[in-house]
Amino acid sequence: MKETPSAKLVSSANHTASPFGTQFCDHMTLVRFADGRWSEVETLPVGPLPLHPASHVLHYGSSCFEGMKAFRMQNGGVRIFRLDRHVERFQRSAELLCLPLPPADIVEAMIRQLVDLCLDDIPEAPGALYLRPALIGTEENIGAAGAPSAQAMLYVLASPVGDYFSRGGHGLTILIEDQELRSTPGFGQAKAGGNYASALRHVVKARKEHGADQVLFCPNGDVQETGASNFFLINDSQLLTKPLDASFLHGVTRDSVITLARDLNYDVIERDFTVAEVMDWIQTGEAALSGTAAVLSGVGSFVHKGATYKVGDGSTGPNTRKLSDALRALQSGRTEDRFGWLS
Ligand SMILES: Cc1ncc(COP(=O)(O)O)c(C=O)c1O
């Protein structure tokens, strides 16, 4: 297993000692698209990729990716969480970027093959093997600003990870950005590198100026998502989250939390809501972020227009913890897979 030179110890409590995403299994799987067809799946050592400097991705940003986890089950074995949903979203992102559409059976085979190769590197839950398929346009043509890349490369990396947001129950600090957009109204649903690049300056500024962990994008007061997760308001009986539209990423964890919440008799409300409602809700309720890395992490405080507003006592609230525990238990096989999410 390899580590990047910058990898450093962050917490002895984490199941892997390196920061999320900096440690890689030795192998990756890879296919290429050319002349209208996909090549056979190759297994390669993880290392530099040969890319022509004129590659479409390097100039016109033709890249998308996915992020999912394989878990070590309590009773042995390894399962991937909601693989079909992640593959579907990967295809949707490819479609939105006019990249060649990777067939679901090829992507699934690449992921499963890699998990089999990395079995010994998978930590015990709540650690996991994070799986990162990436699709990039490789046509060598700097004149193709207005044309899709006719060639592409798809590869899958695997990275053993600990508990990304584990902060001993301490809530996250979130800056509310009520003017800027993370992406565009139609492209937020793509898991495209460009969306992260366009949000980055806001996240960097929030961290530097306010010590915030993330930014909640709320253009014109419309509460959407953070730079890397979906957003929920939670109380003893309800969950409130934005309904699916093209402006934000349709989180697989978001869907899982909603399903589990309904199962636990919460009333799930999917409707648009405003920053004013968030401020009102946190007088008595909880707020949380959902994502493959974050699972369901509590918000401890919001920074808004220069002032800080504490949520509860600043730690993860009891309903957030209850839902997060239910999801983690299912992911690691401690409770029955009653929705058929593990494969
Ligand atoms: C912008 C953004 N929104 C939401 C999510 C949550 O998606 P998921 O639950 O599928 O990981 C992520 C994380 O991948 C993300 O990057």
The ligand as an SDF file (V2000), in Angstrom:
LIG
                    3D

 16 16  0  0  0  0  0  0  0  0999 V2000
  -21.3150   18.3290   -3.6590 C   0  0  0  0  0  0  0  0  0  0  0  0
  -21.7400   17.0810   -3.0080 C   0  0  0  0  0  0  0  0  0  0  0  0
  -23.0220   16.9700   -2.6050 N   0  0  0  0  0  0  0  0  0  0  0  0
  -23.4600   15.8470   -2.0090 C   0  0  0  0  0  0  0  0  0  0  0  0
  -22.6200   14.7730   -1.7880 C   0  0  0  0  0  0  0  0  0  0  0  0
  -23.1490   13.5330   -1.1430 C   0  0  0  0  0  0  0  0  0  0  0  0
  -23.2540   12.4920   -2.0800 O   0  0  0  0  0  0  0  0  0  0  0  0
  -23.1630   10.9810   -1.6220 P   0  0  0  0  0  0  0  0  0  0  0  0
  -24.0700   10.8310   -0.4640 O   0  0  0  0  0  0  0  0  0  0  0  0
  -23.6160   10.2050   -2.8110 O   0  0  0  0  0  0  0  0  0  0  0  0
  -21.7470   10.7220   -1.2950 O   0  0  0  0  0  0  0  0  0  0  0  0
  -21.2800   14.8590   -2.1640 C   0  0  0  0  0  0  0  0  0  0  0  0
  -20.3480   13.7590   -1.8800 C   0  0  0  0  0  0  0  0  0  0  0  0
  -20.0240   12.9640   -2.6570 O   0  0  0  0  0  0  0  0  0  0  0  0
  -20.8270   16.0200   -2.8130 C   0  0  0  0  0  0  0  0  0  0  0  0
  -19.5600   16.1340   -3.2100 O   0  0  0  0  0  0  0  0  0  0  0  0
  1  2  1  0
  2  3  1  0
  2 15  2  0
  3  4  2  0
  4  5  1  0
  5  6  1  0
  5 12  2  0
  6  7  1  0
  7  8  1  0
  8  9  2  0
  8 10  1  0
  8 11  1  0
 12 13  1  0
 12 15  1  0
 13 14  2  0
 15 16  1  0
M  END
$$$$
